[in-house]
Amino acid sequence: MFKRHYLIYLSTLFIGCNNQKPDTAVNDFIKNTQPVKIKLIKNLGFVTMRVPNTYNTLLTWTSLSDCTECGTVKYRLQPKDLPIAKESGFIPFPHPPKDSINQLTIYHDDFLYPNAIISNSVDRITKLHKASKRAFIEKMRLKTDGQIKRHIPWDSVENINGRFFSIIETNEFDSTRNQYIKTLFGETSISKTSIKFRYELLTMNNDSTTIHFFENARNLIRTIRIIESK
């Protein structure tokens, strides 16, 4: 089972603003986004951030698999008029969506080791970042479909509101479907577990949302604050 909640906000697209004056750009960012606060289960705390006004639905569920300690808790924000696809460890997607994905998924392990203490030091996150980037490059190399162009346009380790994040962007274009697949992955940690953020866009429209996706996703991830429970 999973929970589906409707968040009532204005439905205005978040569009790029890189050629505007700083004050105008900030005002547009505030106008076209909304603040949200998500409670993490297992008494981990809260995540606060800004998301596009179109993200008016929140889904929460636990993705299970045949490994007792391999479950993943997921929190997804997306427009309510786009298809709902609740993947699990057993079935990635019952019917893989071919278009119209625009969402943010936050996820962390369901099983937490009682005495675990995970460091958020820049050294640890930098090592994690390098390993993650190598894994992404290898994964793209193993995808042999010659009709899909894939690359990593940008990656970084950043201090976001006092917490270090690994950030990696992946960009794909499927010429057979005329389909754009853009993803920004962010990963950080709190004392008990790692927390990951995945911004995704899958579309056949090369419109302003597609063109400015990475710029907008970077602006959004830089608003994240995590308040740990005491």
C-alpha positions as a printed Julia matrix, in Angstrom:
230×3 Matrix{Float64}:
  0.0     0.0     0.0
  1.06    3.58   -0.48
 -0.34    6.9     0.58
 -1.44    9.52   -1.9
 -1.93   13.09   -0.75
 -3.04   16.12   -2.73
 -1.28   19.41   -2.08
 -3.37   22.35   -3.24
 -1.27   25.06   -4.86
 -1.29   27.18   -8.0
 -0.18   25.2   -11.05
  2.46   27.42  -12.62
  5.45   26.07  -14.52
  8.88   26.75  -13.08
 10.81   28.26  -15.99
 14.42   29.3   -16.43
 15.56   32.77  -15.52
 19.31   32.87  -16.13
 19.25   36.11  -18.15
 17.34   38.19  -15.62
 18.5    40.59  -12.95
 19.23   38.91   -9.58
 16.21   40.41   -7.78
 13.88   39.44  -10.63
 15.31   35.93  -10.78
 14.82   35.45   -7.03
 11.26   36.8    -7.2
 10.41   34.49  -10.1
 11.91   31.53   -8.24
  9.72   32.27   -5.21
  6.64   32.9    -7.37
  6.97   29.68   -9.38
  7.86   27.36   -6.5
  6.33   26.4    -3.17
  7.83   25.41    0.19
  7.17   21.86    1.38
  8.0    19.98    4.56
  8.16   16.19    4.46
  8.26   14.07    7.59
 10.67   11.14    7.3
  9.54    7.88    8.86
 11.37    6.05   11.65
 11.73    9.33   13.51
 14.54   10.49   11.2
 13.34   14.09   11.07
 12.07   16.41    8.35
 13.11   17.6     4.9
 12.17   21.14    3.89
 12.71   22.53    0.4
 11.09   24.38   -2.47
  9.5    22.47   -5.37
  7.65   23.6    -8.52
  4.05   24.71   -7.99
  2.99   21.91  -10.34
  4.13   19.3    -7.78
  0.78   19.02   -6.03
  0.73   15.31   -5.13
  2.8    13.51   -2.49
  3.12    9.7    -2.53
  4.83    7.66    0.2
  5.5     3.93    0.18
  8.09    1.27    0.99
  9.64   -0.55   -1.96
 10.26   -4.14   -0.8
 12.39   -6.93   -2.25
 13.27  -10.53   -1.39
 16.08   -9.27    0.86
 14.9    -8.59    4.42
 17.2    -5.6     4.88
 16.95   -4.2     1.33
 13.69   -2.23    1.45
 13.64    1.43    0.41
 11.31    4.12    1.76
 10.24    6.55   -0.98
  8.55    9.95   -0.95
  7.52   11.28   -4.36
  6.29   14.72   -5.4
  4.75   15.16   -8.85
  1.83   16.78  -10.72
 -1.42   14.93  -10.0
 -2.35   14.82  -13.7
  0.71   12.73  -14.67
  0.74    8.91  -14.51
  1.33    7.32  -11.11
  3.95    4.56  -11.26
  4.84    2.96   -7.93
  7.95    0.87   -8.56
  9.05   -1.84   -6.15
 12.04   -4.11   -5.67
 10.12   -6.91   -7.36
  8.63   -4.94  -10.28
 10.45   -1.76  -11.4
  7.34   -0.61  -13.28
  4.26   -2.74  -14.03
  3.89   -0.79  -17.29
  7.02    1.29  -17.98
  5.96    4.87  -18.69
  7.05    6.05  -22.13
  6.39    9.74  -21.62
  5.32   12.39  -19.14
  7.48   11.94  -16.06
  8.24   15.08  -14.08
  8.94   14.26  -10.45
 11.16   14.35   -7.4
 11.75   11.17   -5.42
 13.39   11.23   -1.99
 14.48    7.85   -0.68
 16.45    6.11    2.05
 16.93    2.6     3.46
 14.02    1.06    5.33
 16.32   -0.97    7.57
 18.45    1.15    9.89
 21.29   -0.26   11.96
 20.59    0.76   15.59
 24.09    1.98   16.43
 25.1     3.32   13.04
 26.74    6.73   12.88
 27.25    8.0     9.32
 29.63   10.86    8.66
 28.72   13.79    6.42
 32.34   14.94    6.13
 33.52   16.39    2.83
 36.05   13.55    2.51
 33.38   10.86    2.81
 30.94   12.57    0.44
 33.74   13.21   -2.09
 34.68    9.52   -2.07
 31.0     8.58   -2.42
 30.66   11.07   -5.29
 33.62    9.63   -7.22
 32.3     6.07   -6.78
 28.8     7.09   -7.86
 30.11    8.88  -10.95
 32.15    5.82  -11.97
 29.03    3.66  -11.52
 26.95    6.01  -13.7
 29.6     6.01  -16.43
 29.81    2.21  -16.37
 26.03    1.89  -16.47
 25.82    4.17  -19.49
 28.62    2.21  -21.21
 26.72   -1.07  -20.74
 23.57    0.33  -22.35
 24.22   -0.68  -25.92
 21.27    0.93  -27.73
 22.97    2.99  -30.42
 19.91    5.21  -30.87
 20.27    6.73  -27.39
 22.92    9.36  -26.68
 23.97    9.55  -23.02
 26.38   11.69  -21.06
 27.02   13.41  -17.71
 26.84   17.16  -18.4
 27.78   18.28  -14.88
 28.61   16.97  -11.41
 29.77   18.48   -8.14
 30.16   18.14   -4.38
 28.47   21.06   -2.64
 27.82   22.31    0.86
 24.07   22.96    0.91
 22.82   24.66    4.06
 25.54   23.1     6.18
 25.37   19.58    4.72
 27.58   18.1     1.98
 25.85   16.7    -1.13
 27.04   14.68   -4.09
 25.25   15.91   -7.24
 25.34   14.2   -10.65
 23.33   15.03  -13.78
 22.62   12.52  -16.55
 21.27   13.48  -19.95
 19.84   11.11  -22.57
 18.14   11.53  -25.93
 16.35    8.65  -27.65
 16.21    9.53  -31.36
 13.83    6.64  -32.19
 11.18    8.05  -29.82
 12.27   11.67  -29.97
 12.42   11.45  -26.19
 14.41   13.49  -23.66
 15.43   11.83  -20.38
 17.04   14.18  -17.85
 17.92   13.32  -14.27
 19.66   15.06  -11.39
 20.79   12.8    -8.55
 21.67   14.21   -5.15
 22.92   12.26   -2.15
 23.74   13.31    1.39
 23.65   11.74    4.82
 22.29   12.2     8.29
 23.58   10.4    11.37
 21.53    7.22   10.79
 21.38    6.78    7.0
 22.06    8.22    3.56
 19.27   10.19    1.88
 18.98   10.46   -1.9
 17.11   12.91   -4.12
 16.23   12.15   -7.74
 14.77   14.84  -10.0
 13.48   13.27  -13.25
 12.06   14.52  -16.52
 10.98   12.23  -19.36
  9.27   14.01  -22.22
  8.97   14.35  -25.99
  8.64   18.13  -25.75
 11.73   20.27  -26.12
 10.05   23.2   -24.36
 11.26   25.61  -21.66
 10.8    22.99  -18.92
 13.11   20.61  -20.81
 15.66   23.25  -21.82
 15.99   24.66  -18.28
 15.56   21.37  -16.38
 19.13   21.1   -15.04
 19.36   24.77  -14.08
 16.04   24.58  -12.26
 16.85   21.28  -10.54
 20.14   22.73   -9.24
 18.3    25.75   -7.85
 15.77   23.46   -6.17
 18.27   21.05   -4.6
 20.12   24.04   -3.13
 17.03   24.86   -1.03
 17.08   21.55    0.84
 17.38   21.56    4.62
 17.26   18.41    6.74
 16.25   18.7    10.37
 17.2    15.56   12.26
 15.12   14.34   15.17
 16.88   14.51   18.52
